[in-house]
Amino acid sequence: MEKELAERIRLYAVKSGFAACGITTAEDFPEYSTALSGLIREFPETEHLYEPMHKRARIRKRFPWARSIIVCIRRYGKYKIPVSVKGHIGRNYLFDCRIPENPDHVMLKDFREFLKASGMKVRKGGVPDRLAAQRAGVAAAGKNTFAYSGVCGSWMNIVTYLVDAKLEPDNPSKPTSPCPPDCRKCIEACPTGAIVRPYVMRMDRCIAYLTYGAPLPLDPELEKKMTGWLYGCDICQEVCPLNASAWEEKERLPYLEKISGLLTPQALSVMDVQTYRDVVHPLFYYIPTEDIGRWHANARRVLSSMAAMP
């Protein structure tokens, strides 16, 4: 029964549109807590960022009913990137499948309904996604700390589901990295030095964090190094050899193309509140509408850096 149901789940996931699906047990992730504690010891100023994340390692305490974790890989490296926003907004945020207009939104909803219809209690997320994907055999960590899958490089989202059914688990990915042994391209390309060394990234220096999560004012030295990014950053993924042919711009997203002209540094630097609420905020619904000032500041910083370029 465990094997048959697990196989049915894997097949349905791929049929639904996921690039891959694996299953692992709903056990704790002590290695996750160990890694977080190591980061805090090395970079004490990051404690407020990493300490709250420890809870994700404690699966048995938080979800005593869970027996298995289903791990799905959603590939977003198939969409056309509007030229006006390329290099300014991280691709992961542009192609967010939580947006109802994104075709993948239905895929996630349908898969969850399938699991529930199969008689399982389901809880989406709440676990260390990258470690779960490695334990389920569908991804492995790269030197830039992103998870990589052979089918889509790092241009993917890991979607996890805790269920109360005991399912036959998959074999974990090999502990060896998918990265070439001597490659340091992501480390050398990171403008702010967030990737300290292979497999070690400090969040408080990552441009993705600096563009929104970091308190203002920013460190002037870091701010100078943030280049053209106004929300998120793709640099370490763009220079990665493993991603050399992983992005295929095959599918258009009309809803994104329609508003792409309003996602430029020029437009965002002077955007009024009403336009932001009506047009831009639905794409970034998780950011409070009153934070439009942060968008203004980021956009003006980008324009200033562009003007200073020779």
Steps between C-alpha positions, in 0.01 A plus 500: 500500500781744593680430173188515282377829646846655476527406135153636428598830663823527298320430175223749573752770590682467169170476312391822670805685371766468770849431366565236766357354819665313785397372840680487833412428860365769732798485733685793653783682323772533768755596235292809426522620859872424504554712189298791640691491829826499307398811306401680818832417665698620200284806433339603833331798336277257305347336808170685464468359148597139561377428852127501405575246225599224747137399542493366145733218604261371768250307292401245765421766759314736270318243289472177706232371264725514191647177364644604162618804305418526131745722314408643158720700264331783316701630207461869417794521261268468204346846494587800288662776702376851416805691377416808704529315834787264426784568740277708726256253656592145597345237275361301790286799599389572146369150446346440841248218473302636796359757259165367371576617145807276484410166334696310766265631768237250388760223495582544869136530601401193298780288647405589856137413429615166357688422822198589712268299277732203550410509868802683639535788740715759321709795609695697241849622599643542847815292446857576383412473132851455358597230744167327447561502124845350551366233735226420248756462223375779271762774554846571640664814637736714292784719624274805491269312743223471240345160436562352156303245306628332188184588312502875563821615668424738786214675318237323706285509810488217750144433612461276803196328645481333841252212500378255763547194277801274527644489148793313354789753505744567218875473531674825596713689249869433508672722755746618237437841348377538142754783459835460319769453769708806415218736401469823700299706253206566732730600786705736285193652331306586819541881527439519874701195606193321631638163388785485747636168377354190332167405660506789747285807439425772752152636451571847632728573202283344228352754258165319510482577873645847469240608243211437734559324832792702634424797725579845366730676461723242332872481548628754241776265388257217434255735332765601247545136399136414437525593128171506306288281725196662654334182627679168532817393316594225251874557458631182663253293301562677171877438508462135607617247238228261614244752378666561164212346302241456774288804413281463192277797426218308341185619673351847522319636800261764363414638845868569569568647156202731543645669810873461427525868404406590856767273653794703377722716723375809318132421561540378856710799605201735463204264524192630680333296771184426301688356202714294734196359681303428184771366270829413671400387847292199380822353365677556832197463728714387796666843523292754697353767274642771724850385405481682168771729640742208493427450131560870439833487683618184324402634159675832555813320618499294182450807282786672678732202445398484133574869455844458654596221259755605234 
